[in-house]
Amino acid sequence: MKEEKQTAHTAALLGAAMVLALALLLTAVAQSWKASAVRCSGQAEQTMLVPVGKTVGIKLFSHGVMVVGLEEIATAQGSYSPAKESGLKVGDIITQLDGQQVDTIEEVEEILRQQSGETLAVTALRSGRRLEVIAEAAPCLADGSYKLGAWVRDSMAGIGTVTWYDPATGRFCALGHGINDVDTSLLMPLKTGGIMSATVTSAVVGSSGHPGQLHGTFDLTEDLGSLTENTDCGVFGQLYEEPGGEALPVAVRSQIQTGEASILCNVEGDEVREYSVEILRLYPAAASETRNLLLQVTDPDLLEATGGIVQGMSGSPILQDGRLVGAVTHVLVNDPTRGYGILAETMLDGCGG
């Protein structure tokens, strides 16, 4: 979870706010989404989407491996880091070694075993730009294996909430923000991924300075849908079966007001319930891509169950006056009853269409 400390000044709050991310469980674990939702296609008709609010397990496998740390390797000739000396930096995404595509840690290890210290051509991406460097893996004094001196990550998994489903296309959006690497805070490059059925087993109640968290179990036997894009405005994909529910019109900014609203979320078992909130402020369009409004949880049942907004609730749809307003994306560390949300129209604008 990315969080922030509350201050008296709204601008400071915005500057310090950190995205409420997945309750990440790191493991040794892109296509472009061709958005056909009406908002993305530029048609003038009103967009109709089904608000979901269901907690799911989310897994993401990266395109390339992300460098999340650099370390020196102890060798017979002394300690050094081949990756660092080659010019690689934390946040770089290694896509090829010696001309071979690499998307997993195992593929990197296998190429290093095969090359046994020979000079390697390394292809990487840095801020979206292609980078070519030369590195020579170092023989580790402890076990003789060849290493680059780079910690890499190839996947992530955790719990999040599906925001909406488009009955016309079968597409969905979850989280309301991207899946970012926890060490570098950079958006993980998506190769493949999916969502799985999840059951919430418990909730850690949030308090001032201590954000709460949903705990749950995943059904690993079957995916509910596939991921097709990981963006700053949410993760998008295709559901294999309709979730059911009534489609609501997407609220445009001019239709949203401060005052009473509600959110849909799943904080116990697999039941989705509607809870009351209050929209405290709507921010100017240029203020932030994912912090479009400030809200406060007012529902006594949700406050008792979670203390407010907790990890795993990212993506909970926000409703007002029979319209889909957006999704919960942030929490204030010093006041977990409050958080930020992204507008549904912002999510649609970020769908890559």
Secondary structure, 3 states (H helix, E strand, C coil): CCCECCCCCHHHHHHHCCECCCCCCCCCCCCCCCCCCHHHHCCCCCCEEEECCCEEEEEEEEEEEEEEEECCEEECCEEECHHHHHCCCCCCEEEEECCEECCCHHHHHHHHHHHCCCEEEEEEEECCEEEEEEEECEECCCCCCEECCEEEEEEEEEEEEEEEEECCCCEEEECCCCCECCCCCCECCEEEEEEEEEEEEEEECCECCECCEEEEEEEEEEEEEEEEEEECCEEEEEECCCCCCCCEEECCHHHCCCEEEEEEEEEEECEEEEEEEEEEEECCCCCCCCCCEEEEECCHHHHHHHCCCCECCCCCEEEECCEEEEEECECECCECCEEEEEEHHHHHHCCCC
